[in-house]
Amino acid sequence: MLWWLLILTGQAEGALLPLEPYRTAPLAHAALAILKEQVSPSQSTLSVMELKRQDELRYSKEGDMMTSVLNGLGDSLAFRIYQKLPDEIPSSHVLFLVHCVESFGSLSFNFTGHQSTREYNFLILLTAHMSSRRSRLQALRTISRACVRFHTLNVILLSQKASGVVLTYGFRIYNENCDLNLNLELLDRYESGTFRKGLKERTFDRILRNLSGCPLKVSWYPLEPFVSFRGNPSDPEERAQIWRLTGIDGELIKLLAQIFNFRIQLEEPCDKCLSPDIKDGCSGCFDQMINQTSSILIGAMSGSHQHRENFSPTTSYYQSSLVFVLHMEPQWGAVAQLAAPFCLSVWAALVVSCVLVVLLLCATWRIREQGPADVSSHFLQVLTTLIGNPLVSWQLPRRWKTKVLYATWLLLALVLRVIYQGKLFDSFRQPFSKPLPGDISQLIERNYTLLGQEYLDFYPRNLTVLTRNGSKDRFDHIQAVGERERMTTTTLISSMSFYNRANWNTSRLVHIKEHILLYQLVIYLRRHSILKFAFDRKIKQLQSAGIVGYYVREFDKSQYGVSAVQYHEVSPLRLEIFCGLYYVSGIWLAAAVLAFILELLSLRIRWLRRYFE
């Protein structure tokens, strides 16, 4: 009985003693430090996943680890703890507590739709006990390979040694040998409550800062002013000289290669084979990316293209309008525009009046001189006074009745000249071209044939002709057929402007007023490419710094043309508008010089003198 009392007394005293406070493990402290410095300032939600064998219960160590992390963060983050693993990664930052390495290696997530456009950051705590350094590294490599399979490189792995030191690991897939083997990298050590190195050494996005000079194959679609090549693009030796690659996209990819330290391995120029209806065995740019024979595709790629799900587009770095382009036929020539101020009836009345005046002068001469009249001389007098030039004194009439008629004629000629000059400037402001379609519906109504690389949803298929030719070839074809064929094509307004500037003396291409859409220009990468998010961040930085804008100004000057007048002012007349006037004036001046030379020659040539007399 006494023994039972002693036992019960000891148990009662033990029940009344306070619990020993839980001491947080160094692994939890290291995880808290990383979460507080890199996740809490920018994120509001943290997903937590616990990985163990299905047939084992939670170890107290693992449960205490999760409790320590949750208590340490407090209310700075909202937590989403998953007892059952989801099909998709729920958020951009995920904390994994890995007790069983095999469980992490067998994970499977769905990366379709918007999941493929999100960047993920994994903080992985390896809570399983590792007996040796070799087994620890093997476990970390297994976890790292699974992360690469998830297209995620922003990974920090934490593992605690028996001595309490927490090792911070990362991995790299690009090395100096460019063999793309996964290499573990010791980033930092956590001991005595602090990390040895600075924050920069253990950030999530450190991995793709340097690609160690490894080559990346770049496919390119030639389209000025975005991509062009100085030289022969079919020559491998010239393609190896990357300085020959130019244009907005070309300069941007060269700058990215310099920033990320990779070599550009330029492929031959390729076509955009977009439509399966083109049965010519075309192996274009998109096929090279889908078949993974190339890593990067440049050349005014669209971020909203119907085939974009086959690629990983970067963030947009520039935008240009997609428009319909057609040939503009002039409605009159440069000389014919000089006749535009007066209508046909006015010109007819003016000609009849001149003829009547000439007949009147001839009749007056016959009555006064009693001889045949010189019709050419009288016609020259009428024409001279009509255009405002003076007559010599002996040609002026002497009778007062004739002087009144002559003065009336001079006044009428003055009024006609003033009216003509006033209306001439109005005709100069009118366009040379005939009225063009203003929107897509008018193109369809007038049966314009679309020359394109694919069928469009907003244009009838029976009015579409498929071709694999690029923009320049289509421009040349539309220029060659002119207005009689009524052909149109789609292109970027920047490309059309560049073509018009390069062929300023022959090009007659214009675009209709209605734009199709605003084209967001991107760079295409392979599906689930690990380069996407690193490129996105750097392109945004280059945009903010004005470097992309500098390239745009350098190669696409049409977008930055400064108007000479404000919108409420009348646009000035350009000198090119007066080309017809210059042409006619040049003819008159040349005729006058020729007549002067002939008069000089008539002093020495007898038959020529008789002709002038």
Steps between C-alpha positions, in 0.01 A plus 500: 500500500783738584664433166180589317479830690858589411438427132181707486667786684785510245257502210300783654813709553603436139162612374526826691848589368508749203574366147848549365486778237553386140828608348475592132740305279768692304338376177178681590695813596677504162170450315340783698787733416467433127121532504512828689759660273376376162134397522321707765581844348340417164256212555185459704452123466735207549408146403634225726529138389616209711649197326535159667426139426136409482538220754675705767370739760632849552814497708505736794809667353320583175189617680703721729681641195175614338376640831822696546480653153134596533547649845812687393329674207196593705246707310745633238387232254187301436561125477341238279590160642425199280449158654425364153726622224321709233513441125638848437751712687272733696718811538827653390681423828483150648660358814571126484576293810663189357532203732509245217710583195322239288166674562633825357645322199163346420313833506294590195351842423295624207661787304229593252333832434595782735716265707764511227528880523564519874839503665536276803737522794563193716647498850569135580584380851658157499395373843603140436808389690805448279772272626775637277588787271470274198146397584406864563631612162329208328168595659543865402578401140184290485295795625673738258428278200133495595501882517649520150226264385253756640676772291596674824851624564436744783568245771673524838569175684572483873652201677618478861813316607527306823705786646210742454650687204246563224633476145333711230520346154400596149570348162616608156439339164745709293872450550818582313484172308141574390397138561180609681565269794341590829763623746431564867640820645552583867357849536538573871529357851272582791657460841483684831179669385640679192592440139861543405441670164275778380146481365614514137660156524178321593226675301248294307574649156878469506530195275476651149720802551782332310466232233878446495536591134295204379352520147128547438352444155305802377250478213403825332235617260635787284268798533630854498529708714485221760754250368744536212842365409793688350641251255413157367286316759555168320874512565587326832819703536312829474226376734769433759574874497221611730563870440330453163169433676313826550153647544295548816477130580855436383656764725284392793602133478867602468467709814333212687783271388749743645308530828443127555834398348386260230611465139255550214507216249309655214297271275408570138204734450170315513145552379182532700314187396187557700221329313463122458328578170838582342602162358855569387705325765602824666717467810472845650595685814217357707590143405856558615375609841242222534756236399745656748771553241518863610474675836406858406289647219508870408343703221194698615328209672151561640408447862138429402556265208269202462798258526654665806411200722783311329759747630599704803472866397694759695352821626413755232778747421333699219166537323394581147166504321404220263338651190374417153731625225393569143621680189410867450429616147531875426179660377696754296856569407716782621428707187132409493465636851570849362170476312305393808404852624255550211245247388466393138227753416710790629799391293275462195356849551851640540618338176193626312558852635863497387399379154238777475754763603747372241228512232408852608860614473532342157181669379616835635835460325333422167276806526781731609792377294309366200716186495533145636532474878781316679301248706802372694597853603148577622481169686833578669363839608192339656704234677750759624234720654313200639795382708576857615802596290525851341487580128745715309379854425442454128261212570270710717178629336476871413127554468310570823227242424759231452679615816178454699464147370867434573465632856192284552693198381791580734260532795334170414841332467605642838188364670552160339862488615408591857226238513727240344786563742266487799340173394837358394618490862179322597565239233856463630359402838287227347654152486637368175341161558154375432264438795614184682310261729489628855422179688500123462136483392572724201789276400264204496231692311748595227627138475861565599702177502699442818853371445599341832676218678188372672124532499359780714180474700384845391565460126319261262691189396379527142680837479824369654803365313756319717871552447819436691665821375614758750379857530751648254411247228131567551563875482687459172219286358231754591717775351540303178132417443384848598137592544362282224524178705363654822731316738573569866710345775551538873817628659630713783479871436867532596599253230292679237650838598851359474424360153357833384805690624737256332303525171385859531513569125301196387284382789126563483402295806262637761294350781132541569393713795352214702770310686455129563659480844790627708779250449699422816852401396674227700783248474398136468673238714444129521197372684571513877838659433705574809618824336158665496485666839862612500445659158175659619668671794788627292278627215292698749817651642621592152164662426514702820854610421395621152731262314218328309362844413841596363498197268148587385601857419807374317320257269135613493526873440149521354346462846679810625443747220433845646213683335586846371164641604248453776176315446299823472728652235488458124768263380768672288543423133807289434731580213427161345142614435621763251674242282249552218547876515875454492462266204295748294724790598802296400347433158430871444847598616664239280293620202604861568867407521471302177333794323770735625773271370327468163475879472872528563567238236271681254753784489739266321263257327306664217212252465444508875488882489234489229298260713506734801417800283 
